[in-house]
Amino acid sequence: MKNEKKDSYWIPKQMYCPNCGTLSIGYQREGLTEFECSRCLTVFVRSYKNRRQDLLLITIPKGKVRLT
């Protein structure tokens, strides 16, 4: 998919939610991939540092609890 505003490409990626295990689809742009789980509403952002290291930031909405 091409974003007309910034002339950059959005690449679809899949990842399992680290909180509940549901398969989520997010879009990668400029080294960041943002996912939102449809089951537990957890938002997680994956950034690629190098070929051996990824950084995963997990945000759980207010009023929800972490399952694992």
CHARMM internal coordinates of N, CA and C (Angstrom, degrees):
IC EDIT
DIST 1 N 1 CA 1.4259
DIST 1 CA 1 C 1.5287
ANGL 1 N 1 CA 1 C 108.25
DIST 1 C 2 N 1.2850
ANGL 1 CA 1 C 2 N 117.29
DIHE 1 N 1 CA 1 C 2 N 136.68
DIST 2 N 2 CA 1.4527
ANGL 1 C 2 N 2 CA 120.56
DIHE 1 CA 1 C 2 N 2 CA -179.92
DIST 2 CA 2 C 1.5244
ANGL 2 N 2 CA 2 C 109.96
DIHE 1 C 2 N 2 CA 2 C -107.19
DIST 2 C 3 N 1.3301
ANGL 2 CA 2 C 3 N 115.11
DIHE 2 N 2 CA 2 C 3 N 130.25
DIST 3 N 3 CA 1.4527
ANGL 2 C 3 N 3 CA 121.00
DIHE 2 CA 2 C 3 N 3 CA 177.64
DIST 3 CA 3 C 1.5260
ANGL 3 N 3 CA 3 C 107.63
DIHE 2 C 3 N 3 CA 3 C -88.39
DIST 3 C 4 N 1.3199
ANGL 3 CA 3 C 4 N 117.91
DIHE 3 N 3 CA 3 C 4 N 120.05
DIST 4 N 4 CA 1.4590
ANGL 3 C 4 N 4 CA 122.10
DIHE 3 CA 3 C 4 N 4 CA -174.66
DIST 4 CA 4 C 1.5300
ANGL 4 N 4 CA 4 C 112.27
DIHE 3 C 4 N 4 CA 4 C -70.10
DIST 4 C 5 N 1.3332
ANGL 4 CA 4 C 5 N 117.34
DIHE 4 N 4 CA 4 C 5 N -29.31
DIST 5 N 5 CA 1.4529
ANGL 4 C 5 N 5 CA 121.28
DIHE 4 CA 4 C 5 N 5 CA -175.34
DIST 5 CA 5 C 1.5224
ANGL 5 N 5 CA 5 C 113.14
DIHE 4 C 5 N 5 CA 5 C -66.70
DIST 5 C 6 N 1.3155
ANGL 5 CA 5 C 6 N 116.67
DIHE 5 N 5 CA 5 C 6 N -55.90
DIST 6 N 6 CA 1.4543
ANGL 5 C 6 N 6 CA 121.01
DIHE 5 CA 5 C 6 N 6 CA -172.38
DIST 6 CA 6 C 1.5271
ANGL 6 N 6 CA 6 C 112.45
DIHE 5 C 6 N 6 CA 6 C -103.84
DIST 6 C 7 N 1.3165
ANGL 6 CA 6 C 7 N 116.94
DIHE 6 N 6 CA 6 C 7 N 1.91
DIST 7 N 7 CA 1.4555
ANGL 6 C 7 N 7 CA 122.05
DIHE 6 CA 6 C 7 N 7 CA 179.90
DIST 7 CA 7 C 1.5262
ANGL 7 N 7 CA 7 C 111.51
DIHE 6 C 7 N 7 CA 7 C 56.58
DIST 7 C 8 N 1.3265
ANGL 7 CA 7 C 8 N 117.07
DIHE 7 N 7 CA 7 C 8 N 41.85
DIST 8 N 8 CA 1.4604
ANGL 7 C 8 N 8 CA 121.56
DIHE 7 CA 7 C 8 N 8 CA 177.24
DIST 8 CA 8 C 1.5339
ANGL 8 N 8 CA 8 C 108.51
DIHE 7 C 8 N 8 CA 8 C -121.36
DIST 8 C 9 N 1.3059
ANGL 8 CA 8 C 9 N 115.74
DIHE 8 N 8 CA 8 C 9 N 164.61
DIST 9 N 9 CA 1.4491
ANGL 8 C 9 N 9 CA 121.40
DIHE 8 CA 8 C 9 N 9 CA -176.52
DIST 9 CA 9 C 1.5199
ANGL 9 N 9 CA 9 C 111.08
DIHE 8 C 9 N 9 CA 9 C -105.54
DIST 9 C 10 N 1.3134
ANGL 9 CA 9 C 10 N 117.14
DIHE 9 N 9 CA 9 C 10 N 141.15
DIST 10 N 10 CA 1.4527
ANGL 9 C 10 N 10 CA 124.56
DIHE 9 CA 9 C 10 N 10 CA 175.56
DIST 10 CA 10 C 1.5121
ANGL 10 N 10 CA 10 C 107.07
DIHE 9 C 10 N 10 CA 10 C -105.90
DIST 10 C 11 N 1.3340
ANGL 10 CA 10 C 11 N 118.14
DIHE 10 N 10 CA 10 C 11 N 122.88
DIST 11 N 11 CA 1.4567
ANGL 10 C 11 N 11 CA 123.37
DIHE 10 CA 10 C 11 N 11 CA -177.17
DIST 11 CA 11 C 1.5250
ANGL 11 N 11 CA 11 C 108.24
DIHE 10 C 11 N 11 CA 11 C -109.67
DIST 11 C 12 N 1.3419
ANGL 11 CA 11 C 12 N 119.25
DIHE 11 N 11 CA 11 C 12 N 122.89
DIST 12 N 12 CA 1.4687
ANGL 11 C 12 N 12 CA 120.54
DIHE 11 CA 11 C 12 N 12 CA 179.49
DIST 12 CA 12 C 1.5290
ANGL 12 N 12 CA 12 C 111.06
DIHE 11 C 12 N 12 CA 12 C -71.79
DIST 12 C 13 N 1.3406
ANGL 12 CA 12 C 13 N 116.31
DIHE 12 N 12 CA 12 C 13 N 137.39
DIST 13 N 13 CA 1.4647
ANGL 12 C 13 N 13 CA 123.70
DIHE 12 CA 12 C 13 N 13 CA 178.89
DIST 13 CA 13 C 1.5204
ANGL 13 N 13 CA 13 C 108.76
DIHE 12 C 13 N 13 CA 13 C -132.83
DIST 13 C 14 N 1.3433
ANGL 13 CA 13 C 14 N 116.85
DIHE 13 N 13 CA 13 C 14 N 154.91
DIST 14 N 14 CA 1.4517
ANGL 13 C 14 N 14 CA 122.23
DIHE 13 CA 13 C 14 N 14 CA 177.53
DIST 14 CA 14 C 1.5219
ANGL 14 N 14 CA 14 C 109.61
DIHE 13 C 14 N 14 CA 14 C -117.97
DIST 14 C 15 N 1.3329
ANGL 14 CA 14 C 15 N 115.82
DIHE 14 N 14 CA 14 C 15 N 145.27
DIST 15 N 15 CA 1.4572
ANGL 14 C 15 N 15 CA 121.41
DIHE 14 CA 14 C 15 N 15 CA 177.30
DIST 15 CA 15 C 1.5206
ANGL 15 N 15 CA 15 C 108.30
DIHE 14 C 15 N 15 CA 15 C -158.40
DIST 15 C 16 N 1.3247
ANGL 15 CA 15 C 16 N 116.33
DIHE 15 N 15 CA 15 C 16 N 145.15
DIST 16 N 16 CA 1.4551
ANGL 15 C 16 N 16 CA 120.48
DIHE 15 CA 15 C 16 N 16 CA 175.85
DIST 16 CA 16 C 1.5203
ANGL 16 N 16 CA 16 C 109.74
DIHE 15 C 16 N 16 CA 16 C -80.53
DIST 16 C 17 N 1.3246
ANGL 16 CA 16 C 17 N 116.48
DIHE 16 N 16 CA 16 C 17 N 140.15
DIST 17 N 17 CA 1.4575
ANGL 16 C 17 N 17 CA 121.85
DIHE 16 CA 16 C 17 N 17 CA 179.50
DIST 17 CA 17 C 1.5290
ANGL 17 N 17 CA 17 C 109.11
DIHE 16 C 17 N 17 CA 17 C -64.57
DIST 17 C 18 N 1.3301
ANGL 17 CA 17 C 18 N 117.98
DIHE 17 N 17 CA 17 C 18 N 127.64
DIST 18 N 18 CA 1.4636
ANGL 17 C 18 N 18 CA 119.94
DIHE 17 CA 17 C 18 N 18 CA 179.57
DIST 18 CA 18 C 1.5295
ANGL 18 N 18 CA 18 C 113.30
DIHE 17 C 18 N 18 CA 18 C -70.75
DIST 18 C 19 N 1.3179
ANGL 18 CA 18 C 19 N 117.51
DIHE 18 N 18 CA 18 C 19 N -12.56
DIST 19 N 19 CA 1.4622
ANGL 18 C 19 N 19 CA 121.36
DIHE 18 CA 18 C 19 N 19 CA -179.05
DIST 19 CA 19 C 1.5293
ANGL 19 N 19 CA 19 C 112.11
DIHE 18 C 19 N 19 CA 19 C -91.08
DIST 19 C 20 N 1.3513
ANGL 19 CA 19 C 20 N 117.86
DIHE 19 N 19 CA 19 C 20 N -46.41
DIST 20 N 20 CA 1.4672
ANGL 19 C 20 N 20 CA 119.48
DIHE 19 CA 19 C 20 N 20 CA -174.88
DIST 20 CA 20 C 1.5306
ANGL 20 N 20 CA 20 C 113.79
DIHE 19 C 20 N 20 CA 20 C -123.18
DIST 20 C 21 N 1.3259
ANGL 20 CA 20 C 21 N 118.75
DIHE 20 N 20 CA 20 C 21 N -13.29
DIST 21 N 21 CA 1.4613
ANGL 20 C 21 N 21 CA 121.27
DIHE 20 CA 20 C 21 N 21 CA 176.09
DIST 21 CA 21 C 1.5165
ANGL 21 N 21 CA 21 C 115.06
DIHE 20 C 21 N 21 CA 21 C 90.72
DIST 21 C 22 N 1.3117
ANGL 21 CA 21 C 22 N 119.40
DIHE 21 N 21 CA 21 C 22 N 7.98
DIST 22 N 22 CA 1.4575
ANGL 21 C 22 N 22 CA 122.82
DIHE 21 CA 21 C 22 N 22 CA 178.29
DIST 22 CA 22 C 1.5319
ANGL 22 N 22 CA 22 C 109.98
DIHE 21 C 22 N 22 CA 22 C -77.61
DIST 22 C 23 N 1.3238
ANGL 22 CA 22 C 23 N 116.74
DIHE 22 N 22 CA 22 C 23 N 139.62
DIST 23 N 23 CA 1.4568
ANGL 22 C 23 N 23 CA 121.23
DIHE 22 CA 22 C 23 N 23 CA 177.80
DIST 23 CA 23 C 1.5254
ANGL 23 N 23 CA 23 C 109.41
DIHE 22 C 23 N 23 CA 23 C -71.71
DIST 23 C 24 N 1.3404
ANGL 23 CA 23 C 24 N 116.00
DIHE 23 N 23 CA 23 C 24 N 124.45
DIST 24 N 24 CA 1.4675
ANGL 23 C 24 N 24 CA 121.84
DIHE 23 CA 23 C 24 N 24 CA -178.45
DIST 24 CA 24 C 1.5162
ANGL 24 N 24 CA 24 C 109.42
DIHE 23 C 24 N 24 CA 24 C -120.27
DIST 24 C 25 N 1.3213
ANGL 24 CA 24 C 25 N 115.59
DIHE 24 N 24 CA 24 C 25 N 151.63
DIST 25 N 25 CA 1.4601
ANGL 24 C 25 N 25 CA 121.68
DIHE 24 CA 24 C 25 N 25 CA 178.05
DIST 25 CA 25 C 1.5193
ANGL 25 N 25 CA 25 C 108.04
DIHE 24 C 25 N 25 CA 25 C -116.34
DIST 25 C 26 N 1.3280
ANGL 25 CA 25 C 26 N 115.87
DIHE 25 N 25 CA 25 C 26 N 130.91
DIST 26 N 26 CA 1.4584
ANGL 25 C 26 N 26 CA 121.87
DIHE 25 CA 25 C 26 N 26 CA 177.95
DIST 26 CA 26 C 1.5156
ANGL 26 N 26 CA 26 C 109.06
DIHE 25 C 26 N 26 CA 26 C -132.02
DIST 26 C 27 N 1.3081
ANGL 26 CA 26 C 27 N 116.34
DIHE 26 N 26 CA 26 C 27 N 175.67
DIST 27 N 27 CA 1.4622
ANGL 26 C 27 N 27 CA 120.93
DIHE 26 CA 26 C 27 N 27 CA -178.16
DIST 27 CA 27 C 1.5236
ANGL 27 N 27 CA 27 C 109.93
DIHE 26 C 27 N 27 CA 27 C -122.00
DIST 27 C 28 N 1.3317
ANGL 27 CA 27 C 28 N 115.20
DIHE 27 N 27 CA 27 C 28 N 132.17
DIST 28 N 28 CA 1.4534
ANGL 27 C 28 N 28 CA 121.69
DIHE 27 CA 27 C 28 N 28 CA -178.69
DIST 28 CA 28 C 1.5196
ANGL 28 N 28 CA 28 C 110.29
DIHE 27 C 28 N 28 CA 28 C -95.19
DIST 28 C 29 N 1.3306
ANGL 28 CA 28 C 29 N 114.30
DIHE 28 N 28 CA 28 C 29 N 134.74
DIST 29 N 29 CA 1.4518
ANGL 28 C 29 N 29 CA 120.88
DIHE 28 CA 28 C 29 N 29 CA 176.30
DIST 29 CA 29 C 1.5166
ANGL 29 N 29 CA 29 C 108.03
DIHE 28 C 29 N 29 CA 29 C -149.37
DIST 29 C 30 N 1.2980
ANGL 29 CA 29 C 30 N 116.64
DIHE 29 N 29 CA 29 C 30 N 125.80
DIST 30 N 30 CA 1.4620
ANGL 29 C 30 N 30 CA 123.52
DIHE 29 CA 29 C 30 N 30 CA 176.69
DIST 30 CA 30 C 1.5203
ANGL 30 N 30 CA 30 C 112.73
DIHE 29 C 30 N 30 CA 30 C 53.81
DIST 30 C 31 N 1.3238
ANGL 30 CA 30 C 31 N 118.03
DIHE 30 N 30 CA 30 C 31 N 42.95
DIST 31 N 31 CA 1.4585
ANGL 30 C 31 N 31 CA 121.64
DIHE 30 CA 30 C 31 N 31 CA 175.40
DIST 31 CA 31 C 1.5140
ANGL 31 N 31 CA 31 C 115.53
DIHE 30 C 31 N 31 CA 31 C 85.47
DIST 31 C 32 N 1.3326
ANGL 31 CA 31 C 32 N 119.28
DIHE 31 N 31 CA 31 C 32 N -4.97
DIST 32 N 32 CA 1.4623
ANGL 31 C 32 N 32 CA 122.94
DIHE 31 CA 31 C 32 N 32 CA 178.63
DIST 32 CA 32 C 1.5188
ANGL 32 N 32 CA 32 C 109.82
DIHE 31 C 32 N 32 CA 32 C -114.20
DIST 32 C 33 N 1.3168
ANGL 32 CA 32 C 33 N 115.76
DIHE 32 N 32 CA 32 C 33 N 137.71
DIST 33 N 33 CA 1.4557
ANGL 32 C 33 N 33 CA 121.44
DIHE 32 CA 32 C 33 N 33 CA 174.58
DIST 33 CA 33 C 1.5213
ANGL 33 N 33 CA 33 C 107.69
DIHE 32 C 33 N 33 CA 33 C -124.46
DIST 33 C 34 N 1.3309
ANGL 33 CA 33 C 34 N 117.18
DIHE 33 N 33 CA 33 C 34 N 123.78
DIST 34 N 34 CA 1.4641
ANGL 33 C 34 N 34 CA 121.52
DIHE 33 CA 33 C 34 N 34 CA -178.88
DIST 34 CA 34 C 1.5200
ANGL 34 N 34 CA 34 C 109.67
DIHE 33 C 34 N 34 CA 34 C -110.60
DIST 34 C 35 N 1.3276
ANGL 34 CA 34 C 35 N 115.72
DIHE 34 N 34 CA 34 C 35 N 129.06
DIST 35 N 35 CA 1.4611
ANGL 34 C 35 N 35 CA 122.97
DIHE 34 CA 34 C 35 N 35 CA -179.33
DIST 35 CA 35 C 1.5177
ANGL 35 N 35 CA 35 C 108.92
DIHE 34 C 35 N 35 CA 35 C -120.48
DIST 35 C 36 N 1.3348
ANGL 35 CA 35 C 36 N 115.98
DIHE 35 N 35 CA 35 C 36 N 151.86
DIST 36 N 36 CA 1.4643
ANGL 35 C 36 N 36 CA 121.57
DIHE 35 CA 35 C 36 N 36 CA 169.97
DIST 36 CA 36 C 1.5181
ANGL 36 N 36 CA 36 C 107.12
DIHE 35 C 36 N 36 CA 36 C -136.02
DIST 36 C 37 N 1.3238
ANGL 36 CA 36 C 37 N 115.52
DIHE 36 N 36 CA 36 C 37 N 122.32
DIST 37 N 37 CA 1.4600
ANGL 36 C 37 N 37 CA 121.04
DIHE 36 CA 36 C 37 N 37 CA -178.27
DIST 37 CA 37 C 1.5242
ANGL 37 N 37 CA 37 C 109.61
DIHE 36 C 37 N 37 CA 37 C -74.39
DIST 37 C 38 N 1.3206
ANGL 37 CA 37 C 38 N 116.32
DIHE 37 N 37 CA 37 C 38 N 132.13
DIST 38 N 38 CA 1.4640
ANGL 37 C 38 N 38 CA 120.34
DIHE 37 CA 37 C 38 N 38 CA -179.52
DIST 38 CA 38 C 1.5279
ANGL 38 N 38 CA 38 C 112.18
DIHE 37 C 38 N 38 CA 38 C -78.17
DIST 38 C 39 N 1.3243
ANGL 38 CA 38 C 39 N 117.65
DIHE 38 N 38 CA 38 C 39 N -18.50
DIST 39 N 39 CA 1.4635
ANGL 38 C 39 N 39 CA 120.90
DIHE 38 CA 38 C 39 N 39 CA -177.39
DIST 39 CA 39 C 1.5333
ANGL 39 N 39 CA 39 C 112.55
DIHE 38 C 39 N 39 CA 39 C -89.41
DIST 39 C 40 N 1.3380
ANGL 39 CA 39 C 40 N 117.43
DIHE 39 N 39 CA 39 C 40 N -52.50
DIST 40 N 40 CA 1.4684
ANGL 39 C 40 N 40 CA 120.42
DIHE 39 CA 39 C 40 N 40 CA -175.35
DIST 40 CA 40 C 1.5295
ANGL 40 N 40 CA 40 C 113.17
DIHE 39 C 40 N 40 CA 40 C -107.93
DIST 40 C 41 N 1.3412
ANGL 40 CA 40 C 41 N 117.82
DIHE 40 N 40 CA 40 C 41 N 1.02
DIST 41 N 41 CA 1.4658
ANGL 40 C 41 N 41 CA 125.10
DIHE 40 CA 40 C 41 N 41 CA 176.77
DIST 41 CA 41 C 1.5312
ANGL 41 N 41 CA 41 C 114.07
DIHE 40 C 41 N 41 CA 41 C 63.27
DIST 41 C 42 N 1.3223
ANGL 41 CA 41 C 42 N 117.17
DIHE 41 N 41 CA 41 C 42 N 18.72
DIST 42 N 42 CA 1.4594
ANGL 41 C 42 N 42 CA 121.27
DIHE 41 CA 41 C 42 N 42 CA 176.58
DIST 42 CA 42 C 1.5222
ANGL 42 N 42 CA 42 C 108.93
DIHE 41 C 42 N 42 CA 42 C -73.45
DIST 42 C 43 N 1.3241
ANGL 42 CA 42 C 43 N 116.22
DIHE 42 N 42 CA 42 C 43 N 136.98
DIST 43 N 43 CA 1.4581
ANGL 42 C 43 N 43 CA 121.94
DIHE 42 CA 42 C 43 N 43 CA 177.06
DIST 43 CA 43 C 1.5212
ANGL 43 N 43 CA 43 C 106.82
DIHE 42 C 43 N 43 CA 43 C -106.42
DIST 43 C 44 N 1.3300
ANGL 43 CA 43 C 44 N 116.82
DIHE 43 N 43 CA 43 C 44 N 127.87
DIST 44 N 44 CA 1.4527
ANGL 43 C 44 N 44 CA 119.56
DIHE 43 CA 43 C 44 N 44 CA 176.86
DIST 44 CA 44 C 1.5138
ANGL 44 N 44 CA 44 C 109.86
DIHE 43 C 44 N 44 CA 44 C -134.55
DIST 44 C 45 N 1.3391
ANGL 44 CA 44 C 45 N 114.24
DIHE 44 N 44 CA 44 C 45 N 139.09
DIST 45 N 45 CA 1.4564
ANGL 44 C 45 N 45 CA 122.62
DIHE 44 CA 44 C 45 N 45 CA -177.48
DIST 45 CA 45 C 1.5223
ANGL 45 N 45 CA 45 C 107.76
DIHE 44 C 45 N 45 CA 45 C -117.05
DIST 45 C 46 N 1.3078
ANGL 45 CA 45 C 46 N 115.97
DIHE 45 N 45 CA 45 C 46 N 127.83
DIST 46 N 46 CA 1.4535
ANGL 45 C 46 N 46 CA 121.83
DIHE 45 CA 45 C 46 N 46 CA -179.81
DIST 46 CA 46 C 1.5266
ANGL 46 N 46 CA 46 C 108.22
DIHE 45 C 46 N 46 CA 46 C -111.64
DIST 46 C 47 N 1.3245
ANGL 46 CA 46 C 47 N 116.44
DIHE 46 N 46 CA 46 C 47 N 124.51
DIST 47 N 47 CA 1.4569
ANGL 46 C 47 N 47 CA 120.14
DIHE 46 CA 46 C 47 N 47 CA 176.99
DIST 47 CA 47 C 1.5263
ANGL 47 N 47 CA 47 C 108.43
DIHE 46 C 47 N 47 CA 47 C -118.19
DIST 47 C 48 N 1.3089
ANGL 47 CA 47 C 48 N 115.36
DIHE 47 N 47 CA 47 C 48 N 139.70
DIST 48 N 48 CA 1.4457
ANGL 47 C 48 N 48 CA 122.10
DIHE 47 CA 47 C 48 N 48 CA -177.00
DIST 48 CA 48 C 1.5228
ANGL 48 N 48 CA 48 C 109.07
DIHE 47 C 48 N 48 CA 48 C -95.76
DIST 48 C 49 N 1.3402
ANGL 48 CA 48 C 49 N 116.77
DIHE 48 N 48 CA 48 C 49 N 116.05
DIST 49 N 49 CA 1.4600
ANGL 48 C 49 N 49 CA 121.49
DIHE 48 CA 48 C 49 N 49 CA 179.73
DIST 49 CA 49 C 1.5311
ANGL 49 N 49 CA 49 C 110.40
DIHE 48 C 49 N 49 CA 49 C -87.67
DIST 49 C 50 N 1.3149
ANGL 49 CA 49 C 50 N 117.15
DIHE 49 N 49 CA 49 C 50 N -54.08
DIST 50 N 50 CA 1.4603
ANGL 49 C 50 N 50 CA 123.28
DIHE 49 CA 49 C 50 N 50 CA 175.31
DIST 50 CA 50 C 1.5186
ANGL 50 N 50 CA 50 C 108.19
DIHE 49 C 50 N 50 CA 50 C -156.64
DIST 50 C 51 N 1.2985
ANGL 50 CA 50 C 51 N 117.83
DIHE 50 N 50 CA 50 C 51 N -173.20
DIST 51 N 51 CA 1.4671
ANGL 50 C 51 N 51 CA 119.27
DIHE 50 CA 50 C 51 N 51 CA -172.95
DIST 51 CA 51 C 1.5202
ANGL 51 N 51 CA 51 C 113.63
DIHE 50 C 51 N 51 CA 51 C -68.37
DIST 51 C 52 N 1.3214
ANGL 51 CA 51 C 52 N 118.46
DIHE 51 N 51 CA 51 C 52 N -14.72
DIST 52 N 52 CA 1.4615
ANGL 51 C 52 N 52 CA 121.99
DIHE 51 CA 51 C 52 N 52 CA -179.92
DIST 52 CA 52 C 1.5252
ANGL 52 N 52 CA 52 C 113.78
DIHE 51 C 52 N 52 CA 52 C -111.25
DIST 52 C 53 N 1.2972
ANGL 52 CA 52 C 53 N 117.74
DIHE 52 N 52 CA 52 C 53 N -2.30
DIST 53 N 53 CA 1.4574
ANGL 52 C 53 N 53 CA 119.75
DIHE 52 CA 52 C 53 N 53 CA -172.68
DIST 53 CA 53 C 1.5277
ANGL 53 N 53 CA 53 C 112.04
DIHE 52 C 53 N 53 CA 53 C -141.67
DIST 53 C 54 N 1.3277
ANGL 53 CA 53 C 54 N 115.94
DIHE 53 N 53 CA 53 C 54 N 126.47
DIST 54 N 54 CA 1.4609
ANGL 53 C 54 N 54 CA 124.25
DIHE 53 CA 53 C 54 N 54 CA 172.96
DIST 54 CA 54 C 1.5223
ANGL 54 N 54 CA 54 C 107.71
DIHE 53 C 54 N 54 CA 54 C -121.49
DIST 54 C 55 N 1.3078
ANGL 54 CA 54 C 55 N 116.58
DIHE 54 N 54 CA 54 C 55 N 151.38
DIST 55 N 55 CA 1.4527
ANGL 54 C 55 N 55 CA 121.96
DIHE 54 CA 54 C 55 N 55 CA 176.76
DIST 55 CA 55 C 1.5247
ANGL 55 N 55 CA 55 C 107.81
DIHE 54 C 55 N 55 CA 55 C -116.43
DIST 55 C 56 N 1.3333
ANGL 55 CA 55 C 56 N 117.10
DIHE 55 N 55 CA 55 C 56 N 128.92
DIST 56 N 56 CA 1.4548
ANGL 55 C 56 N 56 CA 122.04
DIHE 55 CA 55 C 56 N 56 CA -177.74
DIST 56 CA 56 C 1.5266
ANGL 56 N 56 CA 56 C 109.25
DIHE 55 C 56 N 56 CA 56 C -120.43
DIST 56 C 57 N 1.3294
ANGL 56 CA 56 C 57 N 116.64
DIHE 56 N 56 CA 56 C 57 N 118.32
DIST 57 N 57 CA 1.4613
ANGL 56 C 57 N 57 CA 123.36
DIHE 56 CA 56 C 57 N 57 CA 178.59
DIST 57 CA 57 C 1.5281
ANGL 57 N 57 CA 57 C 107.69
DIHE 56 C 57 N 57 CA 57 C -105.96
DIST 57 C 58 N 1.3378
ANGL 57 CA 57 C 58 N 116.46
DIHE 57 N 57 CA 57 C 58 N 119.65
DIST 58 N 58 CA 1.4634
ANGL 57 C 58 N 58 CA 121.71
DIHE 57 CA 57 C 58 N 58 CA -176.45
DIST 58 CA 58 C 1.5219
ANGL 58 N 58 CA 58 C 109.27
DIHE 57 C 58 N 58 CA 58 C -110.94
DIST 58 C 59 N 1.3365
ANGL 58 CA 58 C 59 N 117.00
DIHE 58 N 58 CA 58 C 59 N 128.21
DIST 59 N 59 CA 1.4594
ANGL 58 C 59 N 59 CA 122.75
DIHE 58 CA 58 C 59 N 59 CA 178.26
DIST 59 CA 59 C 1.5225
ANGL 59 N 59 CA 59 C 108.52
DIHE 58 C 59 N 59 CA 59 C -123.40
DIST 59 C 60 N 1.3191
ANGL 59 CA 59 C 60 N 116.16
DIHE 59 N 59 CA 59 C 60 N 121.61
DIST 60 N 60 CA 1.4657
ANGL 59 C 60 N 60 CA 121.70
DIHE 59 CA 59 C 60 N 60 CA 179.11
DIST 60 CA 60 C 1.5270
ANGL 60 N 60 CA 60 C 108.15
DIHE 59 C 60 N 60 CA 60 C -101.45
DIST 60 C 61 N 1.3309
ANGL 60 CA 60 C 61 N 118.54
DIHE 60 N 60 CA 60 C 61 N 131.86
DIST 61 N 61 CA 1.4707
ANGL 60 C 61 N 61 CA 121.11
DIHE 60 CA 60 C 61 N 61 CA -177.59
DIST 61 CA 61 C 1.5287
ANGL 61 N 61 CA 61 C 112.54
DIHE 60 C 61 N 61 CA 61 C -62.74
DIST 61 C 62 N 1.3225
ANGL 61 CA 61 C 62 N 115.57
DIHE 61 N 61 CA 61 C 62 N 155.37
DIST 62 N 62 CA 1.4615
ANGL 61 C 62 N 62 CA 120.72
DIHE 61 CA 61 C 62 N 62 CA 177.13
DIST 62 CA 62 C 1.5145
ANGL 62 N 62 CA 62 C 110.24
DIHE 61 C 62 N 62 CA 62 C -62.67
DIST 62 C 63 N 1.3118
ANGL 62 CA 62 C 63 N 115.92
DIHE 62 N 62 CA 62 C 63 N 140.72
DIST 63 N 63 CA 1.4599
ANGL 62 C 63 N 63 CA 121.24
DIHE 62 CA 62 C 63 N 63 CA 179.83
DIST 63 CA 63 C 1.5131
ANGL 63 N 63 CA 63 C 113.40
DIHE 62 C 63 N 63 CA 63 C 87.74
DIST 63 C 64 N 1.3103
ANGL 63 CA 63 C 64 N 118.50
DIHE 63 N 63 CA 63 C 64 N -7.65
DIST 64 N 64 CA 1.4657
ANGL 63 C 64 N 64 CA 122.46
DIHE 63 CA 63 C 64 N 64 CA 177.84
DIST 64 CA 64 C 1.5207
ANGL 64 N 64 CA 64 C 109.31
DIHE 63 C 64 N 64 CA 64 C -104.32
DIST 64 C 65 N 1.3190
ANGL 64 CA 64 C 65 N 117.20
DIHE 64 N 64 CA 64 C 65 N 161.02
DIST 65 N 65 CA 1.4579
ANGL 64 C 65 N 65 CA 121.44
DIHE 64 CA 64 C 65 N 65 CA 178.38
DIST 65 CA 65 C 1.5259
ANGL 65 N 65 CA 65 C 109.89
DIHE 64 C 65 N 65 CA 65 C -119.07
DIST 65 C 66 N 1.3001
ANGL 65 CA 65 C 66 N 115.40
DIHE 65 N 65 CA 65 C 66 N 154.19
DIST 66 N 66 CA 1.4646
ANGL 65 C 66 N 66 CA 120.99
DIHE 65 CA 65 C 66 N 66 CA 176.58
DIST 66 CA 66 C 1.5159
ANGL 66 N 66 CA 66 C 108.41
DIHE 65 C 66 N 66 CA 66 C -76.07
DIST 66 C 67 N 1.3350
ANGL 66 CA 66 C 67 N 117.19
DIHE 66 N 66 CA 66 C 67 N 130.49
DIST 67 N 67 CA 1.4594
ANGL 66 C 67 N 67 CA 121.52
DIHE 66 CA 66 C 67 N 67 CA -175.45
DIST 67 CA 67 C 1.5205
ANGL 67 N 67 CA 67 C 113.19
DIHE 66 C 67 N 67 CA 67 C -80.17
DIST 67 C 68 N 1.3220
ANGL 67 CA 67 C 68 N 117.59
DIHE 67 N 67 CA 67 C 68 N -37.71
DIST 68 N 68 CA 1.4734
ANGL 67 C 68 N 68 CA 119.71
DIHE 67 CA 67 C 68 N 68 CA -176.49
DIST 68 CA 68 C 1.4961
ANGL 68 N 68 CA 68 C 112.35
DIHE 67 C 68 N 68 CA 68 C -106.15
END
COOR INIT
IC SEED 1 N 1 CA 1 C
IC BUILD
